[in-house]
């Protein structure tokens, strides 16, 4: 059974990546922060994408990059 979808996520497939990222960054970022950045990353890609096949994985990777960049400042 897939994880429940969040109203913040523009694509229900992102709900699978949110817990992975939240676990990876536990103790450094709140799950809500991870979720918000994931939704924002997806939206940024989706606004300009002509092909949407890999948007979810690209959004997860961008979110991880953004969180890695933010981590030293916290």
C-alpha positions as CSV (number, residue, x, y, z in Angstrom):
1,X,0.0,0.0,0.0
2,X,1.5,3.4,-1.0
3,X,2.1,6.0,1.7
4,X,-0.8,8.5,2.2
5,X,-0.6,11.6,0.0
6,X,0.0,15.0,1.5
7,X,-2.0,18.0,0.4
8,X,1.4,19.9,0.1
9,X,2.6,17.5,-2.6
10,X,1.7,18.3,-6.1
11,X,2.3,14.7,-7.3
12,X,1.2,11.7,-5.2
13,X,4.4,9.9,-6.1
14,X,6.4,12.4,-4.1
15,X,4.8,10.9,-1.0
16,X,7.2,7.9,-1.3
17,X,10.3,10.1,-1.4
18,X,9.4,12.4,1.5
19,X,9.9,9.8,4.3
20,X,13.3,8.8,2.7
21,X,14.5,12.3,2.7
22,X,13.1,13.0,6.2
23,X,14.9,10.0,7.6
24,X,18.1,11.0,5.8
25,X,18.0,14.5,7.3
26,X,16.5,13.6,10.7
27,X,18.0,15.7,13.5
28,X,19.1,18.4,11.1
29,X,15.7,19.4,9.5
30,X,12.1,19.0,10.5
31,X,10.0,16.7,8.3
32,X,7.9,19.7,7.4
33,X,10.9,21.5,6.1
34,X,11.9,18.5,3.9
35,X,8.3,18.2,2.7
36,X,8.1,21.9,1.8
37,X,11.4,21.8,-0.1
38,X,10.4,18.7,-1.9
39,X,7.1,20.2,-3.1
40,X,8.9,23.4,-4.1
41,X,11.6,21.5,-6.0
42,X,9.0,19.5,-7.9
43,X,7.0,22.6,-8.7
44,X,10.1,24.4,-10.1
45,X,10.8,21.5,-12.5
46,X,7.2,21.0,-13.4
47,X,6.7,24.6,-14.5
48,X,9.1,24.2,-17.4
49,X,9.1,20.5,-18.2
50,X,7.9,19.2,-21.5
51,X,8.6,15.6,-20.5
52,X,7.5,14.7,-17.0
53,X,8.8,11.1,-16.8
54,X,11.5,11.7,-14.3
55,X,10.3,14.8,-12.4
56,X,9.8,12.9,-9.1
57,X,13.4,11.6,-9.0
58,X,14.8,15.0,-10.1
59,X,12.8,16.7,-7.4
60,X,14.2,14.3,-4.8
61,X,17.7,14.9,-5.9
62,X,17.3,18.7,-6.0
63,X,15.8,18.6,-2.6
64,X,18.7,16.6,-1.2
65,X,21.2,19.0,-2.8
66,X,19.3,22.0,-1.3
67,X,19.3,20.4,2.1
68,X,23.0,19.5,1.9
69,X,23.7,23.2,1.0
70,X,21.6,24.4,3.9
71,X,23.0,22.0,6.5
72,X,26.3,23.8,7.3
73,X,24.5,27.0,8.0
74,X,22.4,25.4,10.7
